[in-house]
């Protein structure tokens, strides 16, 4: 009887070691697919006169929700919108056809950055999100 118990205990111990692997690392898509609170949007328009920076702080209830089906919904400053997005890589996302750089993506912080225009006249947008 003691021998059967030792064999049984060995099998249980082996199985627990085998199946107690580390948690799989979340993909970029899995990290993005949440309801994020919008903290702020920083817009910097650069032209011959220099930088023209405008920071918009969110109001309570501002959010962007990236769904698992490639759609998003958002509300910012009282305006609701929706559209599509796709993850290109761990550092890039396309939102409604515009490519943005993922500057930061953690469990609690998401920072998006986009720059459009020419070398001398361009618009930079940084969106700060939190969970």
DAUR-V912362 format. One record per helix or strand. SS is the DSSP state (H for helix, E for strand). FROM is the first residue (numbers start at 1). TO is the last residue. If there is no record, write none. Layout:
ss=SS from=FROM to=TO
ss=SS from=FROM to=TO
This chain:
ss=H from=2 to=19
ss=H from=28 to=32
ss=E from=35 to=47
ss=E from=50 to=57
ss=E from=63 to=66
ss=E from=71 to=76
ss=E from=79 to=89
ss=E from=92 to=95
ss=E from=98 to=105
ss=E from=109 to=117
ss=E from=122 to=130
